[in-house]
Structures are given as structure tokens and as C-alpha cells.
Amino acid sequence: MASPRTPPWKKPNPKGQKTQPLSQAQKDAARQRAEENGRRYPNLVDNMWAAKLPRG
């Protein structure tokens, strides 16, 4: 049986890690993923997925 995982919105932010805004290509990818899944705009999970893509 799989152990329960803490959802990302309940985890604390990482300490000392610099963040960068998503590039336009990453934003477009998140929007496309949300649209494919029937959402009008990207949610946190779409944005986290897009942040792992190469910037460009």
C-alpha cells in the first residue's frame, strides 16, 4: 500500500532557495496542459510541472 503524500499546497516553502518567474514558453506549456485537462487556467500543479521544463 502506498504511503500518503503531503500535497504541495500544504508543504512549507523551501528555505534559502531563489525562485524565478516562469518564462513565456513555460507559461504557454502550463496553459496548454490545463486546457488539455479541461481547466480554464493553470493551477499550482501545472505551474510546478512547467517550472521543471527547460527555460526558453
PDB file with SEQRES, HELIX, SHEET and CRYST1 records, atoms N, CA, C and O in Angstrom:
SEQRES   1 A   56  MET ALA SER PRO ARG THR PRO PRO TRP LYS LYS PRO ASN          
SEQRES   2 A   56  PRO LYS GLY GLN LYS THR GLN PRO LEU SER GLN ALA GLN          
SEQRES   3 A   56  LYS ASP ALA ALA ARG GLN ARG ALA GLU GLU ASN GLY ARG          
SEQRES   4 A   56  ARG TYR PRO ASN LEU VAL ASP ASN MET TRP ALA ALA LYS          
SEQRES   5 A   56  LEU PRO ARG GLY                                              
HELIX    1 AA1 PRO A    8  LYS A   10  5                                   3    
HELIX    2 AA2 GLN A   24  GLU A   36  1                                  13    
HELIX    3 AA3 LEU A   44  ALA A   51  1                                   8    
CRYST1    1.000    1.000    1.000  90.00  90.00  90.00 P 1           1          
ATOM      1  N   MET A   1       0.843  -1.173   0.000  1.00  0.00           N  
ATOM      2  CA  MET A   1       0.000   0.000   0.000  1.00  0.00           C  
ATOM      3  C   MET A   1       0.894   1.243   0.000  1.00  0.00           C  
ATOM      4  O   MET A   1       1.880   1.301   0.734  1.00  0.00           O  
ATOM      5  N   ALA A   2       0.554   2.214  -0.805  1.00  0.00           N  
ATOM      6  CA  ALA A   2       1.357   3.435  -0.922  1.00  0.00           C  
ATOM      7  C   ALA A   2       1.175   4.320   0.311  1.00  0.00           C  
ATOM      8  O   ALA A   2       0.081   4.424   0.867  1.00  0.00           O  
ATOM      9  N   SER A   3       2.269   4.949   0.720  1.00  0.00           N  
ATOM     10  CA  SER A   3       2.175   5.844   1.862  1.00  0.00           C  
ATOM     11  C   SER A   3       1.567   7.173   1.414  1.00  0.00           C  
ATOM     12  O   SER A   3       1.813   7.617   0.292  1.00  0.00           O  
ATOM     13  N   PRO A   4       0.779   7.810   2.278  1.00  0.00           N  
ATOM     14  CA  PRO A   4       0.159   9.085   1.888  1.00  0.00           C  
ATOM     15  C   PRO A   4       1.222  10.175   1.721  1.00  0.00           C  
ATOM     16  O   PRO A   4       2.190  10.234   2.479  1.00  0.00           O  
ATOM     17  N   ARG A   5       1.026  11.030   0.725  1.00  0.00           N  
ATOM     18  CA  ARG A   5       1.973  12.104   0.458  1.00  0.00           C  
ATOM     19  C   ARG A   5       1.320  13.432   0.808  1.00  0.00           C  
ATOM     20  O   ARG A   5       0.113  13.606   0.638  1.00  0.00           O  
ATOM     21  N   THR A   6       2.121  14.358   1.294  1.00  0.00           N  
ATOM     22  CA  THR A   6       1.630  15.687   1.616  1.00  0.00           C  
ATOM     23  C   THR A   6       1.442  16.461   0.318  1.00  0.00           C  
ATOM     24  O   THR A   6       2.371  16.532  -0.487  1.00  0.00           O  
ATOM     25  N   PRO A   7       0.261  17.047   0.092  1.00  0.00           N  
ATOM     26  CA  PRO A   7       0.071  17.824  -1.135  1.00  0.00           C  
ATOM     27  C   PRO A   7       0.974  19.061  -1.132  1.00  0.00           C  
ATOM     28  O   PRO A   7       1.308  19.580  -0.067  1.00  0.00           O  
ATOM     29  N   PRO A   8       1.370  19.534  -2.319  1.00  0.00           N  
ATOM     30  CA  PRO A   8       2.324  20.641  -2.389  1.00  0.00           C  
ATOM     31  C   PRO A   8       1.818  21.928  -1.749  1.00  0.00           C  
ATOM     32  O   PRO A   8       2.621  22.728  -1.269  1.00  0.00           O  
ATOM     33  N   TRP A   9       0.513  22.141  -1.730  1.00  0.00           N  
ATOM     34  CA  TRP A   9      -0.009  23.386  -1.157  1.00  0.00           C  
ATOM     35  C   TRP A   9       0.000  23.364   0.365  1.00  0.00           C  
ATOM     36  O   TRP A   9      -0.259  24.390   0.994  1.00  0.00           O  
ATOM     37  N   LYS A  10       0.295  22.205   0.975  1.00  0.00           N  
ATOM     38  CA  LYS A  10       0.394  22.140   2.432  1.00  0.00           C  
ATOM     39  C   LYS A  10       1.843  22.095   2.913  1.00  0.00           C  
ATOM     40  O   LYS A  10       2.095  22.146   4.116  1.00  0.00           O  
ATOM     41  N   LYS A  11       2.794  22.000   1.988  1.00  0.00           N  
ATOM     42  CA  LYS A  11       4.204  21.962   2.355  1.00  0.00           C  
ATOM     43  C   LYS A  11       4.727  23.378   2.543  1.00  0.00           C  
ATOM     44  O   LYS A  11       4.279  24.294   1.854  1.00  0.00           O  
ATOM     45  N   PRO A  12       5.663  23.576   3.459  1.00  0.00           N  
ATOM     46  CA  PRO A  12       6.266  24.907   3.605  1.00  0.00           C  
ATOM     47  C   PRO A  12       7.179  25.217   2.423  1.00  0.00           C  
ATOM     48  O   PRO A  12       7.687  24.306   1.769  1.00  0.00           O  
ATOM     49  N   ASN A  13       7.382  26.491   2.155  1.00  0.00           N  
ATOM     50  CA  ASN A  13       8.283  26.896   1.080  1.00  0.00           C  
ATOM     51  C   ASN A  13       9.713  26.529   1.447  1.00  0.00           C  
ATOM     52  O   ASN A  13      10.086  26.603   2.618  1.00  0.00           O  
ATOM     53  N   PRO A  14      10.523  26.133   0.466  1.00  0.00           N  
ATOM     54  CA  PRO A  14      11.911  25.813   0.769  1.00  0.00           C  
ATOM     55  C   PRO A  14      12.671  27.047   1.235  1.00  0.00           C  
ATOM     56  O   PRO A  14      12.468  28.143   0.711  1.00  0.00           O  
ATOM     57  N   LYS A  15      13.532  26.872   2.204  1.00  0.00           N  
ATOM     58  CA  LYS A  15      14.295  27.986   2.761  1.00  0.00           C  
ATOM     59  C   LYS A  15      15.545  28.241   1.937  1.00  0.00           C  
ATOM     60  O   LYS A  15      16.245  27.302   1.558  1.00  0.00           O  
ATOM     61  N   GLY A  16      15.825  29.494   1.662  1.00  0.00           N  
ATOM     62  CA  GLY A  16      17.058  29.874   1.004  1.00  0.00           C  
ATOM     63  C   GLY A  16      17.132  29.564  -0.478  1.00  0.00           C  
ATOM     64  O   GLY A  16      18.192  29.727  -1.082  1.00  0.00           O  
ATOM     65  N   GLN A  17      16.050  29.127  -1.074  1.00  0.00           N  
ATOM     66  CA  GLN A  17      16.077  28.798  -2.498  1.00  0.00           C  
ATOM     67  C   GLN A  17      15.579  29.994  -3.304  1.00  0.00           C  
ATOM     68  O   GLN A  17      14.492  30.514  -3.053  1.00  0.00           O  
ATOM     69  N   LYS A  18      16.382  30.422  -4.269  1.00  0.00           N  
ATOM     70  CA  LYS A  18      15.996  31.536  -5.131  1.00  0.00           C  
ATOM     71  C   LYS A  18      14.969  31.036  -6.139  1.00  0.00           C  
ATOM     72  O   LYS A  18      15.126  29.954  -6.704  1.00  0.00           O  
ATOM     73  N   THR A  19      13.938  31.808  -6.360  1.00  0.00           N  
ATOM     74  CA  THR A  19      12.924  31.431  -7.338  1.00  0.00           C  
ATOM     75  C   THR A  19      12.975  32.383  -8.519  1.00  0.00           C  
ATOM     76  O   THR A  19      13.371  33.540  -8.383  1.00  0.00           O  
ATOM     77  N   GLN A  20      12.575  31.889  -9.666  1.00  0.00           N  
ATOM     78  CA  GLN A  20      12.497  32.705 -10.869  1.00  0.00           C  
ATOM     79  C   GLN A  20      11.092  32.584 -11.422  1.00  0.00           C  
ATOM     80  O   GLN A  20      10.486  31.516 -11.335  1.00  0.00           O  
ATOM     81  N   PRO A  21      10.566  33.652 -11.986  1.00  0.00           N  
ATOM     82  CA  PRO A  21       9.261  33.535 -12.627  1.00  0.00           C  
ATOM     83  C   PRO A  21       9.354  32.619 -13.847  1.00  0.00           C  
ATOM     84  O   PRO A  21      10.429  32.432 -14.417  1.00  0.00           O  
ATOM     85  N   LEU A  22       8.223  32.057 -14.234  1.00  0.00           N  
ATOM     86  CA  LEU A  22       8.195  31.192 -15.410  1.00  0.00           C  
ATOM     87  C   LEU A  22       8.471  32.011 -16.663  1.00  0.00           C  
ATOM     88  O   LEU A  22       8.047  33.161 -16.778  1.00  0.00           O  
ATOM     89  N   SER A  23       9.190  31.398 -17.599  1.00  0.00           N  
ATOM     90  CA  SER A  23       9.413  32.052 -18.889  1.00  0.00           C  
ATOM     91  C   SER A  23       8.110  31.983 -19.686  1.00  0.00           C  
ATOM     92  O   SER A  23       7.183  31.266 -19.309  1.00  0.00           O  
ATOM     93  N   GLN A  24       8.046  32.719 -20.768  1.00  0.00           N  
ATOM     94  CA  GLN A  24       6.819  32.726 -21.585  1.00  0.00           C  
ATOM     95  C   GLN A  24       6.543  31.331 -22.148  1.00  0.00           C  
ATOM     96  O   GLN A  24       5.387  30.915 -22.227  1.00  0.00           O  
ATOM     97  N   ALA A  25       7.590  30.608 -22.538  1.00  0.00           N  
ATOM     98  CA  ALA A  25       7.411  29.247 -23.060  1.00  0.00           C  
ATOM     99  C   ALA A  25       6.857  28.317 -21.983  1.00  0.00           C  
ATOM    100  O   ALA A  25       6.006  27.474 -22.265  1.00  0.00           O  
ATOM    101  N   GLN A  26       7.342  28.469 -20.747  1.00  0.00           N  
ATOM    102  CA  GLN A  26       6.847  27.650 -19.646  1.00  0.00           C  
ATOM    103  C   GLN A  26       5.387  27.987 -19.342  1.00  0.00           C  
ATOM    104  O   GLN A  26       4.587  27.092 -19.069  1.00  0.00           O  
ATOM    105  N   LYS A  27       5.038  29.280 -19.388  1.00  0.00           N  
ATOM    106  CA  LYS A  27       3.647  29.685 -19.165  1.00  0.00           C  
ATOM    107  C   LYS A  27       2.730  29.100 -20.225  1.00  0.00           C  
ATOM    108  O   LYS A  27       1.639  28.618 -19.919  1.00  0.00           O  
ATOM    109  N   ASP A  28       3.182  29.145 -21.481  1.00  0.00           N  
ATOM    110  CA  ASP A  28       2.388  28.594 -22.574  1.00  0.00           C  
ATOM    111  C   ASP A  28       2.183  27.085 -22.396  1.00  0.00           C  
ATOM    112  O   ASP A  28       1.096  26.568 -22.650  1.00  0.00           O  
ATOM    113  N   ALA A  29       3.234  26.386 -21.957  1.00  0.00           N  
ATOM    114  CA  ALA A  29       3.135  24.944 -21.744  1.00  0.00           C  
ATOM    115  C   ALA A  29       2.144  24.641 -20.612  1.00  0.00           C  
ATOM    116  O   ALA A  29       1.357  23.700 -20.716  1.00  0.00           O  
ATOM    117  N   ALA A  30       2.179  25.429 -19.543  1.00  0.00           N  
ATOM    118  CA  ALA A  30       1.247  25.228 -18.428  1.00  0.00           C  
ATOM    119  C   ALA A  30      -0.189  25.505 -18.869  1.00  0.00           C  
ATOM    120  O   ALA A  30      -1.108  24.780 -18.487  1.00  0.00           O  
ATOM    121  N   ARG A  31      -0.383  26.551 -19.670  1.00  0.00           N  
ATOM    122  CA  ARG A  31      -1.724  26.859 -20.175  1.00  0.00           C  
ATOM    123  C   ARG A  31      -2.254  25.728 -21.056  1.00  0.00           C  
ATOM    124  O   ARG A  31      -3.417  25.336 -20.956  1.00  0.00           O  
ATOM    125  N   GLN A  32      -1.378  25.211 -21.921  1.00  0.00           N  
ATOM    126  CA  GLN A  32      -1.781  24.132 -22.819  1.00  0.00           C  
ATOM    127  C   GLN A  32      -2.147  22.884 -22.014  1.00  0.00           C  
ATOM    128  O   GLN A  32      -3.140  22.222 -22.314  1.00  0.00           O  
ATOM    129  N   ARG A  33      -1.361  22.568 -21.009  1.00  0.00           N  
ATOM    130  CA  ARG A  33      -1.635  21.392 -20.174  1.00  0.00           C  
ATOM    131  C   ARG A  33      -2.964  21.547 -19.444  1.00  0.00           C  
ATOM    132  O   ARG A  33      -3.729  20.588 -19.338  1.00  0.00           O  
ATOM    133  N   ALA A  34      -3.242  22.745 -18.943  1.00  0.00           N  
ATOM    134  CA  ALA A  34      -4.509  22.992 -18.252  1.00  0.00           C  
ATOM    135  C   ALA A  34      -5.681  22.841 -19.223  1.00  0.00           C  
ATOM    136  O   ALA A  34      -6.692  22.224 -18.890  1.00  0.00           O  
ATOM    137  N   GLU A  35      -5.542  23.400 -20.409  1.00  0.00           N  
ATOM    138  CA  GLU A  35      -6.605  23.331 -21.408  1.00  0.00           C  
ATOM    139  C   GLU A  35      -6.883  21.879 -21.809  1.00  0.00           C  
ATOM    140  O   GLU A  35      -8.040  21.487 -21.964  1.00  0.00           O  
ATOM    141  N   GLU A  36      -5.825  21.086 -21.976  1.00  0.00           N  
ATOM    142  CA  GLU A  36      -5.988  19.681 -22.336  1.00  0.00           C  
ATOM    143  C   GLU A  36      -6.734  18.900 -21.264  1.00  0.00           C  
ATOM    144  O   GLU A  36      -7.384  17.895 -21.555  1.00  0.00           O  
ATOM    145  N   ASN A  37      -6.638  19.364 -20.026  1.00  0.00           N  
ATOM    146  CA  ASN A  37      -7.291  18.684 -18.908  1.00  0.00           C  
ATOM    147  C   ASN A  37      -8.606  19.346 -18.494  1.00  0.00           C  
ATOM    148  O   ASN A  37      -9.159  19.034 -17.440  1.00  0.00           O  
ATOM    149  N   GLY A  38      -9.101  20.264 -19.331  1.00  0.00           N  
ATOM    150  CA  GLY A  38     -10.419  20.840 -19.094  1.00  0.00           C  
ATOM    151  C   GLY A  38     -10.457  21.979 -18.098  1.00  0.00           C  
ATOM    152  O   GLY A  38     -11.522  22.296 -17.568  1.00  0.00           O  
ATOM    153  N   ARG A  39      -9.319  22.603 -17.831  1.00  0.00           N  
ATOM    154  CA  ARG A  39      -9.303  23.741 -16.914  1.00  0.00           C  
ATOM    155  C   ARG A  39      -9.108  25.024 -17.711  1.00  0.00           C  
ATOM    156  O   ARG A  39      -8.424  25.027 -18.734  1.00  0.00           O  
ATOM    157  N   ARG A  40      -9.707  26.111 -17.241  1.00  0.00           N  
ATOM    158  CA  ARG A  40      -9.615  27.381 -17.962  1.00  0.00           C  
ATOM    159  C   ARG A  40      -8.261  28.042 -17.800  1.00  0.00           C  
ATOM    160  O   ARG A  40      -7.829  28.792 -18.675  1.00  0.00           O  
ATOM    161  N   TYR A  41      -7.586  27.774 -16.697  1.00  0.00           N  
ATOM    162  CA  TYR A  41      -6.278  28.373 -16.436  1.00  0.00           C  
ATOM    163  C   TYR A  41      -5.436  27.380 -15.645  1.00  0.00           C  
ATOM    164  O   TYR A  41      -5.990  26.494 -14.994  1.00  0.00           O  
ATOM    165  N   PRO A  42      -4.109  27.506 -15.684  1.00  0.00           N  
ATOM    166  CA  PRO A  42      -3.242  26.552 -14.999  1.00  0.00           C  
ATOM    167  C   PRO A  42      -3.335  26.663 -13.474  1.00  0.00           C  
ATOM    168  O   PRO A  42      -3.487  27.753 -12.924  1.00  0.00           O  
ATOM    169  N   ASN A  43      -3.241  25.524 -12.815  1.00  0.00           N  
ATOM    170  CA  ASN A  43      -3.231  25.517 -11.356  1.00  0.00           C  
ATOM    171  C   ASN A  43      -1.788  25.326 -10.859  1.00  0.00           C  
ATOM    172  O   ASN A  43      -0.849  25.310 -11.656  1.00  0.00           O  
ATOM    173  N   LEU A  44      -1.628  25.185  -9.579  1.00  0.00           N  
ATOM    174  CA  LEU A  44      -0.301  25.052  -8.975  1.00  0.00           C  
ATOM    175  C   LEU A  44       0.459  23.863  -9.555  1.00  0.00           C  
ATOM    176  O   LEU A  44       1.655  23.968  -9.824  1.00  0.00           O  
ATOM    177  N   VAL A  45      -0.216  22.744  -9.748  1.00  0.00           N  
ATOM    178  CA  VAL A  45       0.451  21.547 -10.253  1.00  0.00           C  
ATOM    179  C   VAL A  45       0.927  21.758 -11.688  1.00  0.00           C  
ATOM    180  O   VAL A  45       2.021  21.318 -12.043  1.00  0.00           O  
ATOM    181  N   ASP A  46       0.127  22.420 -12.514  1.00  0.00           N  
ATOM    182  CA  ASP A  46       0.553  22.726 -13.887  1.00  0.00           C  
ATOM    183  C   ASP A  46       1.787  23.623 -13.870  1.00  0.00           C  
ATOM    184  O   ASP A  46       2.727  23.407 -14.636  1.00  0.00           O  
ATOM    185  N   ASN A  47       1.785  24.625 -13.002  1.00  0.00           N  
ATOM    186  CA  ASN A  47       2.918  25.545 -12.923  1.00  0.00           C  
ATOM    187  C   ASN A  47       4.173  24.843 -12.397  1.00  0.00           C  
ATOM    188  O   ASN A  47       5.277  25.126 -12.863  1.00  0.00           O  
ATOM    189  N   MET A  48       4.016  23.934 -11.435  1.00  0.00           N  
ATOM    190  CA  MET A  48       5.165  23.193 -10.928  1.00  0.00           C  
ATOM    191  C   MET A  48       5.734  22.295 -12.022  1.00  0.00           C  
ATOM    192  O   MET A  48       6.952  22.167 -12.151  1.00  0.00           O  
ATOM    193  N   TRP A  49       4.863  21.676 -12.805  1.00  0.00           N  
ATOM    194  CA  TRP A  49       5.306  20.835 -13.913  1.00  0.00           C  
ATOM    195  C   TRP A  49       6.069  21.677 -14.932  1.00  0.00           C  
ATOM    196  O   TRP A  49       7.131  21.273 -15.405  1.00  0.00           O  
ATOM    197  N   ALA A  50       5.530  22.845 -15.269  1.00  0.00           N  
ATOM    198  CA  ALA A  50       6.157  23.712 -16.265  1.00  0.00           C  
ATOM    199  C   ALA A  50       7.504  24.252 -15.763  1.00  0.00           C  
ATOM    200  O   ALA A  50       8.416  24.465 -16.562  1.00  0.00           O  
ATOM    201  N   ALA A  51       7.636  24.472 -14.471  1.00  0.00           N  
ATOM    202  CA  ALA A  51       8.893  25.004 -13.925  1.00  0.00           C  
ATOM    203  C   ALA A  51      10.041  24.012 -14.107  1.00  0.00           C  
ATOM    204  O   ALA A  51      11.203  24.417 -14.130  1.00  0.00           O  
ATOM    205  N   LYS A  52       9.735  22.725 -14.235  1.00  0.00           N  
ATOM    206  CA  LYS A  52      10.782  21.716 -14.431  1.00  0.00           C  
ATOM    207  C   LYS A  52      11.251  21.654 -15.886  1.00  0.00           C  
ATOM    208  O   LYS A  52      12.297  21.073 -16.177  1.00  0.00           O  
ATOM    209  N   LEU A  53      10.476  22.256 -16.805  1.00  0.00           N  
ATOM    210  CA  LEU A  53      10.868  22.265 -18.214  1.00  0.00           C  
ATOM    211  C   LEU A  53      12.036  23.227 -18.419  1.00  0.00           C  
ATOM    212  O   LEU A  53      12.209  24.167 -17.644  1.00  0.00           O  
ATOM    213  N   PRO A  54      12.833  22.995 -19.455  1.00  0.00           N  
ATOM    214  CA  PRO A  54      13.922  23.940 -19.715  1.00  0.00           C  
ATOM    215  C   PRO A  54      13.382  25.326 -20.050  1.00  0.00           C  
ATOM    216  O   PRO A  54      12.357  25.457 -20.719  1.00  0.00           O  
ATOM    217  N   ARG A  55      14.075  26.353 -19.582  1.00  0.00           N  
ATOM    218  CA  ARG A  55      13.651  27.731 -19.876  1.00  0.00           C  
ATOM    219  C   ARG A  55      13.916  28.022 -21.345  1.00  0.00           C  
ATOM    220  O   ARG A  55      14.914  27.583 -21.916  1.00  0.00           O  
ATOM    221  N   GLY A  56      13.009  28.764 -21.932  1.00  0.00           N  
ATOM    222  CA  GLY A  56      13.270  29.094 -23.324  1.00  0.00           C  
ATOM    223  C   GLY A  56      12.116  29.730 -24.024  1.00  0.00           C  
ATOM    224  O   GLY A  56      12.214  30.055 -25.207  1.00  0.00           O  
TER     225      GLY A  56                                                      
END                                                                             
